[in-house]
Amino acid sequence: MELISILKEAVDKAASDIFIVSGRALCYKINNHILDQSDEKLSPELAKELILGIYELAGGRNPNHFLSCGDDDFSFSLKGVSRFRVSTYMQRGSLAAVIRVVTFHLPDPKVLGIPDSVLGLAARKKGLVLVTGPAGSGKSTTLACMIDYINNTRNAHVITLEDPIEYLHGHKKSIVSQREIPTDTANYVTGLRAALRQSPDVILLGEMRDYETINIAMTAAETGHLVFSTLHTVGAANTIDRVIDAFPPSQQGQIRIQLSMVLQAVVSQQLIPTVDGGVVAAFEILLCNGAIRNMIRESKIHQIDTVIFSSAAEGMKSMDSDIFDLYKKGAISAKDAITYSTSPDLMAKKIQK
């Protein structure tokens, strides 16, 4: 079993992920389904050989940190094949890995179904834009498309902080400085503080993991920078609650005021299986207006969904509206429309009408 052949085959089969776990056959995830690639189960020895081979392909990356602590994340490119994001880990005392396939070339936003109103957020000059959704929902790809839009249209300095770097951006109209954690900077907080001294126009923060990172990100947005980041939440209201709840209760009142001023938009997305065996993205789009800002400030977050639902003319859209539209187009099944909706009972009633 030859590692480079495995990587090439995964790309040829349009797999999104490769699973190397002893006791199970080599698996690819294709269109959200995990599929065995042979009848041969991987032995712990073969799994170890393949995974140490990945470290060799990644420029001879030292595996000692992984072997001592049990986890590691990094990315590498295989010339003429693809880019790969790797998460190695220990399980039952043996080495294991999940390898995400990341194409060299950014996908076409239209092919991905990214709405124009989402791409248009890249034209904002300042403020905070959050792209949210479960792991594997395409957040990184959506953000990469937005950075590429800026790179093609603006004379700007874009700084990205990623763990690890997925898509590579060349310098076009913009200068794009991509910093990987912990290779180029120790962590998000250190990198973000440094970025504010590097004349940025746009900052992409791969993830807001704690209140200190969120606080610095909001300060950056408040001081005239356009800041993009992600959270693992579904829905704008849940996202806003999550940001506020990250802070101690004594600070939450002030954070509501600050967030109401800097937040520009929340884009929430999910990948839903299609009837033809693929996947399609469903989006919820919140664009901050006066009403939304007042609700954030006055802690009336529970009313935000109503505003989204009634503000289609302003470019907003609820998750369930987008899911229902996909169902009406015949792209997804009734079962999946109900499963992925935020209000399954209401979705079932709409479908039955």
N, C-alpha and C positions, 0 to 999 in steps of 0.2 A: 504494500500500500504506500504509494509515493505522494508526499505532501503537496508538491506543486501540481500534480495531476488532480488531486482532490480540489484544490482551490480553483483550478481552471474549469473543472467539471461543474462546480457549484455556480460559477459565473455563467457558464453555458446554459445551465438549467434554470437560470433566473432565480436562484435561491436567495433568500434574504439572510439566512443564518446557517452555520455549520455547527453541529454538536459532536464533540469528541468526549465520550463518557465511557469508561470501562464497564463491561457487562452488558453493553447495548451495541448494536451495529452503528456504524457511522451514519448520522442522520443529517438531512437538509430540511430546512423549513422553506416550503414553496407555497405561495398564496395562503399563508397562515396555517398550513398543515405540516406536521412533522412526519417525514417519510424516511424509512430505513433505506439505505443505499445498497445493502447486500444482506446475505444471510449470516455473514461472519460477525460474531460478537467481538468487540475490541477487548483484548487482554489489558491488564494494568501496564504491562511492559510496552505494548504497542502504543497505548495512549500516551505514555510518558515519552516514547520516541518521537511521536508526532508533535507533541507539545513543545519539547525541547527544540525540535526542528523549526517551529514557529519563531522561537527566540532567535535562532540563527538567521532566519529570513528577515527578521526585524533589525537588521544591521548588527547582529551579534549582541543583542540586548542581554544583560546579565540576569539569569533566572534566580540568582541567590535570594533576592528579596522575596520573590514569590515562594520559593521553597521553604523559607523561614517563617513567613507570616500567613501563607495560604491563599492569598488573593493578589491579583495584579490586573491592571488595565493599560492597554497601549494600542497604538495603531501602526500600520506599515503599508507600503505600496509594493506591488509586484509588477515590474515593468511589463507593459503590454497586456496586463490581465485586469487588475482592479486594485482598489484600496481596501484594506480590511481593518476593522476595529475588533480587538481581541479582549476577552475577559477570561483569564485563567483562574482556576480555583482548585482547592482540594476537596474531595468527597470520598468518604469511607477509606481514607488513607491513601487514595490514588489521585493522580493528576487528571484534571478535566478542563475543558475549554468550550466556550461559545464564541464563534467568529462571525461578526456581522460583515456582510459584503456591502461596500460603499463604492459606488461607481466613480470613475475618474471625472466624468462629465456630469455637470448638474442637470437633472431632469428638466424637461420643459414644464413650467408651472401649469400651463393649460392642459397638458396631458395628465398631470396629477390632479387636476380639478381644483387648484388653488384659486379662490375667487379674486377678481380684480380688486375688490375692496380691501382684501388682505394684503396683496402686493402693494397697493397704494399707501399702506402705512409706512412703507420704506421712504416715502417722500416727506414724512414729517421731519421737522428740524430739531425737535427736542421732546422730552417726555419719556415715559416708560411704556413699553409694549410687551405684553406677556403672551407667550404661546404655550398652551397647556394641553395636557392629555395623558393617558396612560403610557407606560413604557412601550416602545415599538409602534407608536401611533403616527410617526412621521414628523414630529416636532422639529428635529434637527434639519430635515430636508426642507420644510417650510421656511425656517430661518435662513438656511443657506440660499434659498431662492431670493429672499428679501435682501440679503447681503449682496448677492450677485446683481440685483436690480440697482442698488446703490452704486456698486462698482462700475456699472455700465452708464450711469446717468449723472453722477455727482463727482465733483472735485473735493474729496473728503479724505480724512484719515480714519480708517476703520480699525479698531482693535478688537480681536476676539480672544476670549479666555475659554478654553475647552478642555475637557477631560474624558477621552483624548480628542485630538483634532480628527474630524471626520472628512469633510469636503475641503479640498485645497482650492484657495482662491488666488489667481494671478493678479498682478497689479494692472488695472485698466485705467479708467478715469480716476479712480481712487488709489490711495496707498492702503493695502490691507496687511496689517501686522497680526499674524496668528500665533498665539502663545499657548503652549500645551502645559497642563498641570500633571505631574510636578517637574517636568523636564525643563521648561523655560521660566517658570515661576513657581514658588512653593505651594500656593493655594489660591483660591478665588479672592480672598480678602487681600492678600499681599499683592496679587496681580491687579486687582481693581484699584487699590490705592495708588499703585505705580502708574496705572493707565491715566489717572487724572493729571499726572505731571507730563504726559506725553502728547499733549495737544490733540486729543481725540475729538472727532465730530460725532462718531458713532461707536458705541461699545456693545459687543455681544457677550453676554455672560451665560455660559453653558447651562448653569443651574443655580438657583438661589436656595442654598441648603440650610441657612440659619439666619437669625435676625440680624447679625452683624453684617453679613453680605447684603441682605435686603436693605438695611439702613444706608449703607454706602451707595448702593445702586440707586436708591431714591434721591439721595443727595446729588449724585451725578446727573440724574434726570432734572433735578430742580435747578442745577447751575448751568443749564443750556445744552446738555448733551442728549442725543437720542440713544436710549438704552433698551436693548432687547434681552429678554431672558425667558426661562421656562420654569414650569412647576408641574408636578404629576397630579394635577387636579382635573376634573371634568366639570365644565360650566363656569361662567363668569362669577356668579355669586359665591360659589365654593372657593374660587381662586382668591377673591377679595377677602373673604373670611380667613383663609389660610394665611395670607400676608399679615393681616392684623393680629391673628392669634399667635404668630411667631414671636411677638413682643410681650414683655411682662405687662400685666394688667395696668400698672401705673403709667405706662407709656402709650397705651392703645388709643387714648383720646387724641393725643398729639399726632400719632401715626395716621389716624383717620383723616385728619386735616391735611397732612402732608400728601397722603396717597390721593386724596380727592383733587389735589392741585396738579400732581405730576402724571397720573395715569392717563394714557391716551387711548388704549384699547386692550381688550382681552380676546384672544382667538383660542378657542378650545376645539380640539379635533379628536376624532376616533377613526380607526380603520375598520370597515365592515365588510364581511365576505359578500361577494357578488354572486348572482345566480349562475354565472358562467365560470365560476371557480377562481376568480381573481379577488381583489380587494378594492374598495373605493373609500375615499375620505369623506366624512361628514363634518361640517364646521358649525360652530356657534360663534357669532361675531358681536362683540360689544364695543361700541364706539362711544367714548365718554362725551356726554353733553351736560348742560346745566342741571338737568333733572338727576342724572346719574351721580354727578359730583355732590349734589345736596344729599342724596341717599347715603353715599359713603360717609360724608361728614356727620350726618345725623344718625348713623348706625341703623339705617333702614334697608339693609342689604337684601332682606327677603322680598323687597318690592322690585328689585332689579329685573327679574325674569319677566315681569309684566311689561316693563318699559321696552325690553328687547323685543318681545312678541309684537308690540304695537308700533315699532319704529322701523319697519321694513323700508319705508321711503327714505330713511337716512342711511341705509346700507347695513342695518343690523339684521341678524337672523338668529333664531333660537335653534338649538341642536335638534329638537324634535321636528321643527319645520323642515329643516334640511333633510333629516332622515325620511320624513313623509314624502318629500319631493323625490328622493331617490327611489322610494317604493313605487310611487306613481309612474315613474319613468321605466319601471320594470328592471331596475338595476339590482335591487335587493329583494329578498323574500319577505313576506309578511312576518314570519317567525323572527327573522333577524331584525326587522324594523322594530318589533316589540322588545326584543332582547336588549338592543343597544339604546333604546330611548330612555330619557330621564324620567318619564312618567308612563310606564308600560300599560297601565290600565286605560289611560286616556288614548294612547296610541292604538290599542286594540279596538276601542270604540270607533275611532276615526276610520280605521281600516274596514270595519264591518259595515260602515254606512253605505 
